[in-house]
Amino acid sequence: MEKGLSIKTIVAIGIGSAVFVILGRFLSIPTGIPNTNIETAYAFLALMAIIFGPIAGLLIGLIGHILKDAIFYGSPWWSWVITSAFVGLFIGIGVRLFKNSIQIESGIFGTKQIILFNAIQAIVQALAWFFIAPSLDVLIHAEPVNKAYTQGAIAGISNVVTVGIIGTILIVSYAKTRSKSDSLRKE
């Protein structure tokens, strides 16, 4: 058994972090709530966590969010950085727990898998954005409770929808590029 991360996974973490930054900067849509956007980066993060695993998901969420905040806002907003890492980690773990049901590397990602994936990501995102991010906003940044939980709720709802739509499309598209395990037949 291989110890540590493979070269392929390390490269994916680097590229994934860069893509997270780019998506966070150029493909986020303001919600009207201060510092809270509809983020397409989480759909990409979900795809990477599924393909490369929970550690890659954690590191892409962590590094990508730190870089995005540092480059575009001057310093990281640690509560949301930690939450992004949590989302990447636990979407990856959730899918790994159901590895017999979600087999995108075998080209299998139909209706049942889509429903299971979206249940996993919705639970992870709800925990992350409805509870973890706002609680850390209050504890780390001394944000007002109402503001923190309002921002968390808007971020959570928008991320569940974004990952549910864009993430599902990305994963379905990726699965179609993989060979189905029963596609070879003896003639």
Backbone as CSV, one residue per row, in Angstrom:
resi,resn,N_x,N_y,N_z,CA_x,CA_y,CA_z,C_x,C_y,C_z
1,MET,0.834,-1.178,0.000,0.000,0.000,0.000,0.887,1.254,0.000
2,GLU,0.508,2.214,-0.819,1.259,3.442,-0.978,1.019,4.385,0.201
3,LYS,2.106,4.965,0.720,1.969,5.922,1.809,2.088,7.327,1.253
4,GLY,1.358,8.241,1.839,1.416,9.623,1.408,0.583,9.866,0.164
5,LEU,0.759,11.040,-0.386,0.011,11.442,-1.570,0.803,11.113,-2.825
6,SER,0.110,10.675,-3.851,0.768,10.392,-5.123,1.141,11.705,-5.807
7,ILE,2.062,11.627,-6.743,2.448,12.805,-7.538,1.222,13.364,-8.249
8,LYS,0.381,12.483,-8.776,-0.844,12.892,-9.478,-1.744,13.708,-8.541
9,THR,-1.882,13.264,-7.303,-2.724,13.972,-6.337,-2.105,15.304,-5.939
10,ILE,-0.800,15.349,-5.769,-0.119,16.605,-5.421,-0.282,17.631,-6.543
11,VAL,-0.128,17.181,-7.784,-0.332,18.077,-8.928,-1.785,18.547,-8.957
12,ALA,-2.727,17.634,-8.701,-4.149,17.995,-8.675,-4.436,19.034,-7.595
13,ILE,-3.779,18.918,-6.452,-3.959,19.891,-5.373,-3.472,21.276,-5.824
14,GLY,-2.307,21.315,-6.464,-1.778,22.593,-6.949,-2.669,23.225,-7.996
15,ILE,-3.031,22.448,-8.992,-3.888,22.965,-10.065,-5.278,23.275,-9.518
16,GLY,-5.801,22.378,-8.674,-7.124,22.592,-8.091,-7.190,23.857,-7.251
17,SER,-6.139,24.131,-6.495,-6.092,25.358,-5.690,-6.109,26.591,-6.578
18,ALA,-5.341,26.549,-7.668,-5.309,27.677,-8.609,-6.669,27.885,-9.267
19,VAL,-7.308,26.802,-9.675,-8.636,26.916,-10.294,-9.645,27.451,-9.279
20,PHE,-9.558,27.012,-8.026,-10.437,27.521,-6.966,-10.302,29.044,-6.864
21,VAL,-9.064,29.546,-6.900,-8.816,30.989,-6.828,-9.444,31.692,-8.025
22,ILE,-9.217,31.167,-9.215,-9.731,31.798,-10.434,-11.259,31.812,-10.438
23,LEU,-11.863,30.679,-10.100,-13.326,30.623,-10.050,-13.876,31.563,-8.979
24,GLY,-13.198,31.609,-7.832,-13.625,32.484,-6.751,-13.532,33.949,-7.101
25,ARG,-12.609,34.285,-7.966,-12.436,35.680,-8.358,-13.329,36.077,-9.528
26,PHE,-13.401,35.222,-10.545,-14.053,35.622,-11.790,-15.418,34.988,-12.035
27,LEU,-15.770,33.947,-11.295,-17.071,33.315,-11.495,-17.861,33.201,-10.195
28,SER,-17.821,34.262,-9.408,-18.683,34.334,-8.231,-19.675,35.470,-8.458
29,ILE,-20.877,35.264,-7.970,-21.974,36.195,-8.227,-22.408,36.807,-6.895
30,PRO,-22.378,38.147,-6.801,-22.801,38.798,-5.552,-24.263,38.471,-5.214
31,THR,-24.541,38.307,-3.928,-25.902,37.988,-3.487,-26.654,39.217,-2.990
32,GLY,-25.953,40.293,-2.751,-26.569,41.460,-2.125,-26.321,41.486,-0.623
33,ILE,-25.907,40.352,-0.062,-25.515,40.267,1.345,-24.013,40.558,1.385
34,PRO,-23.546,41.476,2.232,-22.122,41.823,2.245,-21.200,40.603,2.366
35,ASN,-20.165,40.584,1.535,-19.115,39.555,1.561,-19.650,38.132,1.404
36,THR,-20.772,37.971,0.727,-21.379,36.660,0.536,-21.780,36.538,-0.933
37,ASN,-21.148,35.587,-1.616,-21.389,35.406,-3.047,-21.864,33.997,-3.355
38,ILE,-22.443,33.847,-4.522,-22.728,32.519,-5.059,-21.420,32.062,-5.683
39,GLU,-20.853,30.984,-5.164,-19.505,30.553,-5.532,-19.509,29.282,-6.385
40,THR,-19.043,29.405,-7.613,-18.916,28.231,-8.482,-17.722,27.370,-8.084
41,ALA,-16.814,27.923,-7.312,-15.612,27.184,-6.905,-15.954,25.915,-6.123
42,TYR,-17.080,25.910,-5.402,-17.426,24.732,-4.609,-17.896,23.560,-5.463
43,ALA,-18.447,23.842,-6.621,-18.799,22.754,-7.549,-17.523,22.071,-8.027
44,PHE,-16.518,22.861,-8.345,-15.227,22.322,-8.768,-14.553,21.586,-7.610
45,LEU,-14.630,22.143,-6.403,-14.055,21.505,-5.222,-14.681,20.130,-5.000
46,ALA,-15.991,20.024,-5.162,-16.671,18.736,-4.999,-16.159,17.722,-6.021
47,LEU,-16.012,18.145,-7.261,-15.478,17.253,-8.305,-14.088,16.759,-7.928
48,MET,-13.223,17.650,-7.515,-11.846,17.279,-7.163,-11.813,16.362,-5.941
49,ALA,-12.667,16.618,-4.954,-12.721,15.771,-3.760,-13.179,14.363,-4.115
50,ILE,-14.073,14.258,-5.080,-14.555,12.937,-5.504,-13.471,12.202,-6.289
51,ILE,-12.811,12.887,-7.195,-11.802,12.231,-8.039,-10.538,11.905,-7.250
52,PHE,-10.036,12.857,-6.469,-8.722,12.706,-5.836,-8.775,12.396,-4.345
53,GLY,-9.953,12.409,-3.747,-10.086,11.996,-2.364,-10.192,13.133,-1.369
54,PRO,-10.487,12.765,-0.119,-10.750,13.758,0.916,-9.561,14.647,1.274
55,ILE,-8.352,14.107,1.277,-7.184,14.937,1.618,-6.964,15.989,0.537
56,ALA,-7.100,15.599,-0.718,-6.998,16.571,-1.810,-8.103,17.617,-1.680
57,GLY,-9.322,17.179,-1.368,-10.423,18.123,-1.179,-10.134,19.110,-0.064
58,LEU,-9.635,18.605,1.052,-9.283,19.461,2.181,-8.235,20.493,1.765
59,LEU,-7.163,20.029,1.131,-6.053,20.934,0.780,-6.430,21.918,-0.317
60,ILE,-7.233,21.498,-1.279,-7.678,22.430,-2.322,-8.560,23.503,-1.708
61,GLY,-9.496,23.107,-0.843,-10.337,24.092,-0.167,-9.524,25.033,0.705
62,LEU,-8.571,24.487,1.440,-7.741,25.273,2.345,-6.816,26.225,1.580
63,ILE,-5.982,25.673,0.719,-4.998,26.479,-0.013,-5.684,27.449,-0.966
64,GLY,-6.680,26.935,-1.695,-7.389,27.787,-2.653,-8.045,28.973,-1.979
65,HIS,-8.694,28.738,-0.846,-9.382,29.833,-0.162,-8.384,30.806,0.475
66,ILE,-7.306,30.294,1.047,-6.277,31.185,1.604,-5.724,32.094,0.506
67,LEU,-5.358,31.504,-0.628,-4.793,32.296,-1.728,-5.788,33.315,-2.266
68,LYS,-7.035,32.876,-2.463,-8.063,33.792,-2.978,-8.219,34.992,-2.046
69,ASP,-8.367,34.726,-0.759,-8.541,35.825,0.196,-7.302,36.715,0.261
70,ALA,-6.117,36.107,0.302,-4.883,36.886,0.404,-4.668,37.767,-0.826
71,ILE,-4.920,37.212,-2.004,-4.700,37.954,-3.248,-5.728,39.064,-3.428
72,PHE,-6.986,38.763,-3.189,-8.039,39.703,-3.538,-8.549,40.551,-2.387
73,TYR,-8.299,40.121,-1.136,-8.801,40.889,0.004,-7.700,41.300,0.967
74,GLY,-6.464,40.849,0.737,-5.349,41.260,1.578,-4.978,40.277,2.679
75,SER,-5.950,39.544,3.197,-5.644,38.538,4.223,-6.775,37.504,4.258
76,PRO,-6.450,36.301,4.708,-7.473,35.248,4.757,-8.542,35.522,5.818
77,TRP,-9.759,35.144,5.511,-10.864,35.170,6.473,-10.943,33.753,7.008
78,TRP,-10.272,33.501,8.142,-9.976,32.155,8.600,-11.194,31.281,8.840
79,SER,-12.262,31.843,9.294,-13.445,31.025,9.559,-13.965,30.378,8.279
80,TRP,-13.947,31.102,7.172,-14.445,30.549,5.912,-13.382,29.697,5.228
81,VAL,-12.115,29.998,5.466,-11.031,29.135,4.965,-11.172,27.741,5.587
82,ILE,-11.330,27.698,6.901,-11.494,26.417,7.599,-12.734,25.692,7.084
83,THR,-13.791,26.438,6.849,-15.038,25.845,6.364,-14.867,25.280,4.961
84,SER,-14.141,25.962,4.099,-13.879,25.437,2.750,-13.097,24.130,2.820
85,ALA,-12.114,24.072,3.706,-11.345,22.840,3.894,-12.258,21.718,4.395
86,PHE,-13.140,22.028,5.326,-14.113,21.061,5.848,-14.989,20.518,4.717
87,VAL,-15.481,21.407,3.866,-16.353,20.994,2.750,-15.610,20.025,1.831
88,GLY,-14.392,20.373,1.429,-13.615,19.490,0.559,-13.340,18.140,1.197
89,LEU,-12.963,18.166,2.464,-12.659,16.930,3.193,-13.885,16.025,3.300
90,PHE,-14.988,16.589,3.746,-16.136,15.739,4.055,-16.977,15.354,2.846
91,ILE,-16.926,16.115,1.767,-17.543,15.604,0.538,-16.723,14.404,0.068
92,GLY,-15.400,14.514,0.133,-14.537,13.382,-0.233,-14.754,12.169,0.655
93,ILE,-14.861,12.383,1.956,-15.107,11.270,2.884,-16.487,10.660,2.633
94,GLY,-17.486,11.513,2.481,-18.843,11.031,2.263,-18.953,10.138,1.043
95,VAL,-18.316,10.559,-0.035,-18.349,9.744,-1.260,-17.560,8.460,-1.062
96,ARG,-16.439,8.518,-0.344,-15.649,7.311,-0.073,-16.444,6.292,0.761
97,LEU,-17.271,6.799,1.686,-18.094,5.903,2.496,-19.084,5.114,1.637
98,PHE,-19.473,5.694,0.518,-20.420,5.041,-0.383,-19.735,4.649,-1.693
99,LYS,-18.466,4.218,-1.599,-17.678,3.913,-2.792,-18.289,2.816,-3.653
100,ASN,-19.072,1.925,-3.057,-19.733,0.888,-3.854,-20.935,1.435,-4.607
101,SER,-21.453,2.572,-4.165,-22.609,3.175,-4.816,-22.212,4.262,-5.809
102,ILE,-21.165,4.992,-5.498,-20.709,6.070,-6.385,-19.368,5.654,-6.971
103,GLN,-19.389,5.267,-8.222,-18.189,4.745,-8.886,-17.926,5.517,-10.181
104,ILE,-17.610,6.792,-10.056,-17.439,7.579,-11.275,-16.243,7.121,-12.103
105,GLU,-15.223,6.561,-11.468,-14.063,6.068,-12.226,-14.434,4.880,-13.102
106,SER,-15.540,4.231,-12.795,-16.041,3.124,-13.613,-17.098,3.607,-14.599
107,GLY,-17.273,4.921,-14.686,-18.244,5.483,-15.608,-19.675,5.390,-15.117
108,ILE,-19.844,5.148,-13.820,-21.186,4.974,-13.258,-21.550,6.212,-12.442
109,PHE,-22.488,7.000,-12.948,-23.016,8.153,-12.210,-24.386,8.493,-12.776
110,GLY,-25.343,7.626,-12.453,-26.720,7.786,-12.911,-27.580,8.444,-11.850
111,THR,-28.864,8.282,-11.983,-29.826,8.943,-11.104,-29.608,8.603,-9.630
112,LYS,-29.417,7.342,-9.300,-29.212,6.950,-7.896,-27.957,7.596,-7.321
113,GLN,-26.885,7.610,-8.114,-25.627,8.199,-7.652,-25.750,9.720,-7.524
114,ILE,-26.469,10.338,-8.437,-26.679,11.785,-8.378,-27.434,12.146,-7.097
115,ILE,-28.468,11.385,-6.791,-29.248,11.641,-5.570,-28.377,11.444,-4.325
116,LEU,-27.606,10.370,-4.290,-26.735,10.100,-3.146,-25.675,11.193,-3.000
117,PHE,-25.016,11.553,-4.095,-24.019,12.612,-4.059,-24.623,13.905,-3.519
118,ASN,-25.795,14.264,-4.021,-26.405,15.520,-3.596,-26.884,15.473,-2.156
119,ALA,-27.276,14.325,-1.670,-27.615,14.198,-0.246,-26.363,14.419,0.597
120,ILE,-25.250,13.803,0.174,-23.984,13.962,0.901,-23.552,15.418,0.902
121,GLN,-23.511,16.023,-0.280,-23.007,17.398,-0.347,-23.938,18.365,0.383
122,ALA,-25.236,18.136,0.351,-26.172,19.029,1.048,-25.969,18.944,2.566
123,ILE,-25.769,17.746,3.086,-25.524,17.579,4.527,-24.208,18.253,4.927
124,VAL,-23.159,18.002,4.140,-21.842,18.607,4.433,-21.933,20.127,4.369
125,GLN,-22.548,20.656,3.320,-22.641,22.110,3.157,-23.502,22.733,4.256
126,ALA,-24.596,22.052,4.626,-25.448,22.585,5.690,-24.662,22.692,7.000
127,LEU,-23.951,21.631,7.362,-23.120,21.688,8.573,-22.083,22.799,8.465
128,ALA,-21.436,22.875,7.316,-20.355,23.843,7.110,-20.828,25.287,7.203
129,TRP,-21.856,25.601,6.439,-22.236,27.004,6.275,-23.308,27.466,7.255
130,PHE,-24.159,26.560,7.729,-25.189,26.979,8.679,-24.650,27.018,10.107
131,PHE,-23.607,26.212,10.399,-23.114,26.117,11.777,-21.636,26.476,11.922
132,ILE,-20.752,25.803,11.171,-19.310,25.988,11.380,-18.861,27.400,11.018
133,ALA,-19.121,27.841,9.789,-18.648,29.167,9.361,-19.170,30.287,10.260
134,PRO,-20.479,30.353,10.507,-20.934,31.468,11.352,-20.446,31.369,12.803
135,SER,-20.357,30.164,13.324,-19.855,30.016,14.698,-18.407,30.473,14.785
136,LEU,-17.600,30.093,13.781,-16.199,30.544,13.763,-16.099,32.048,13.501
137,ASP,-17.019,32.609,12.698,-17.047,34.064,12.498,-17.205,34.773,13.841
138,VAL,-18.100,34.265,14.659,-18.356,34.870,15.969,-17.151,34.666,16.886
139,LEU,-16.601,33.441,16.916,-15.489,33.133,17.825,-14.165,33.761,17.407
140,ILE,-13.825,33.658,16.119,-12.514,34.128,15.648,-12.523,35.619,15.345
141,HIS,-13.563,36.079,14.655,-13.580,37.453,14.144,-14.498,38.395,14.921
142,ALA,-15.152,37.880,15.976,-16.068,38.678,16.801,-17.156,39.359,15.970
143,GLU,-17.641,38.636,14.970,-18.727,39.145,14.124,-20.038,39.106,14.900
144,PRO,-20.955,40.024,14.610,-22.279,39.961,15.239,-22.988,38.655,14.859
145,VAL,-23.654,38.043,15.803,-24.289,36.742,15.605,-25.275,36.772,14.438
146,ASN,-26.167,37.753,14.416,-27.180,37.813,13.341,-26.538,37.912,11.968
147,LYS,-25.529,38.757,11.852,-24.839,38.922,10.564,-24.160,37.620,10.150
148,ALA,-23.453,36.990,11.069,-22.702,35.775,10.761,-23.636,34.650,10.308
149,TYR,-24.726,34.461,11.020,-25.637,33.367,10.668,-26.454,33.673,9.414
150,THR,-26.717,34.940,9.142,-27.390,35.304,7.887,-26.463,35.024,6.707
151,GLN,-25.217,35.465,6.815,-24.255,35.195,5.750,-24.062,33.690,5.562
152,GLY,-23.953,32.951,6.647,-23.783,31.505,6.560,-24.970,30.831,5.877
153,ALA,-26.179,31.263,6.215,-27.380,30.673,5.608,-27.423,30.941,4.103
154,ILE,-27.128,32.173,3.708,-27.136,32.510,2.273,-26.044,31.735,1.548
155,ALA,-24.845,31.688,2.131,-23.742,30.932,1.520,-24.097,29.454,1.423
156,GLY,-24.664,28.900,2.473,-25.018,27.483,2.494,-26.044,27.133,1.439
157,ILE,-27.111,27.902,1.386,-28.163,27.634,0.394,-27.605,27.752,-1.016
158,SER,-26.851,28.827,-1.276,-26.321,29.018,-2.632,-25.297,27.945,-2.992
159,ASN,-24.490,27.511,-2.034,-23.506,26.463,-2.323,-24.158,25.105,-2.559
160,VAL,-25.203,24.786,-1.809,-25.923,23.533,-2.044,-26.508,23.533,-3.453
161,VAL,-27.115,24.642,-3.847,-27.717,24.733,-5.187,-26.642,24.709,-6.267
162,THR,-25.578,25.477,-6.082,-24.503,25.536,-7.075,-23.843,24.172,-7.266
163,VAL,-23.507,23.509,-6.174,-22.896,22.184,-6.277,-23.913,21.193,-6.832
164,GLY,-25.174,21.340,-6.424,-26.211,20.456,-6.925,-26.395,20.542,-8.430
165,ILE,-26.253,21.728,-8.979,-26.434,21.903,-10.426,-25.099,21.766,-11.166
166,ILE,-24.192,22.698,-10.919,-22.922,22.713,-11.662,-22.062,21.509,-11.291
167,GLY,-21.996,21.190,-9.992,-21.209,20.036,-9.563,-21.706,18.745,-10.175
168,THR,-23.017,18.565,-10.201,-23.584,17.362,-10.808,-23.252,17.290,-12.286
169,ILE,-23.367,18.404,-12.983,-23.026,18.432,-14.417,-21.555,18.064,-14.625
170,LEU,-20.676,18.635,-13.808,-19.243,18.326,-13.924,-18.970,16.841,-13.670
171,ILE,-19.599,16.285,-12.643,-19.348,14.882,-12.298,-19.934,13.938,-13.354
172,VAL,-21.129,14.244,-13.836,-21.724,13.433,-14.909,-20.821,13.469,-16.141
173,SER,-20.337,14.659,-16.485,-19.450,14.801,-17.648,-18.161,14.022,-17.453
174,TYR,-17.588,14.112,-16.256,-16.365,13.369,-15.969,-16.619,11.869,-16.050
175,ALA,-17.692,11.397,-15.449,-18.000,9.959,-15.452,-18.154,9.430,-16.881
176,LYS,-18.681,10.247,-17.765,-18.846,9.822,-19.164,-17.511,9.601,-19.864
177,THR,-16.441,10.177,-19.335,-15.112,9.988,-19.940,-14.443,8.710,-19.458
178,ARG,-14.994,8.081,-18.446,-14.443,6.850,-17.879,-15.091,5.645,-18.555
179,SER,-14.350,4.548,-18.622,-14.887,3.315,-19.209,-15.816,2.645,-18.214
180,LYS,-16.947,2.190,-18.704,-17.837,1.404,-17.859,-17.172,0.070,-17.597
181,SER,-17.262,-0.419,-16.376,-16.561,-1.649,-15.994,-17.037,-2.863,-16.781
182,ASP,-18.251,-2.830,-17.292,-18.759,-3.973,-18.047,-18.825,-3.677,-19.549
183,SER,-18.037,-2.698,-20.017,-18.139,-2.294,-21.416,-17.382,-3.212,-22.367
184,LEU,-16.480,-4.038,-21.849,-15.734,-4.951,-22.717,-16.439,-6.300,-22.736
185,ARG,-16.604,-6.796,-23.924,-17.245,-8.100,-24.077,-16.370,-9.001,-24.932
186,LYS,-16.351,-10.246,-24.626,-15.609,-11.230,-25.400,-16.423,-11.582,-26.640
187,GLU,-15.754,-11.552,-27.809,-16.454,-11.894,-29.052,-16.071,-13.250,-29.537
